[in-house]
């Protein structure tokens, strides 16, 4: 199935095709474990097909609600920025505590 055919599928057909590809992938892995698989490239082809289908599905979700997607990514970026700032602050506090321990006099 090429990309144009994948994009032509409806949402329900797309979800069903993802399920079918997952089953095919599972069967190929099982055959490989038993040593019956002769065409090993099929495993990577099925994985790539699943990735393409999921990408199309995600594109449709984003196209349906672009503002919701933007709001979600903005929240994620803000959280990551906050985590980086907290990490820097923790490193500074740790370095300061280490410096204080070294400068204390022992009796």
C-alpha positions, 0 to 999 in steps of 0.5 A: 500500500503506497502513501496515496492509498493510505491517505485515501482511507477513512479514519475507521479504515485507517484504525483497522489497517493499523490493527491489521499491520500490528497483527502482521508484525506480531506474526512475523516476529513469531515466525522469526523466533521459530526460525521460519521467516525467510524474508527478514525485510518484511519486518521492517517494512511492516514497522514502517507501514505502521509508522506511516499510518500512525503519522497520517492519523496524527496529522488528521487529529492535529488538522481537526483541532489545531488550536488544541494542539498548539495549546498542548505543545505550549504547555509541554514547552513551558513545563520543560523550560521550568524543569531545566530552570529547576535543574540548574538551580539544584546544581547551583545549590549542590555546588554551593553546599559542596563549597561550604563543606570544603571551607569548614574548619575541623577541630 
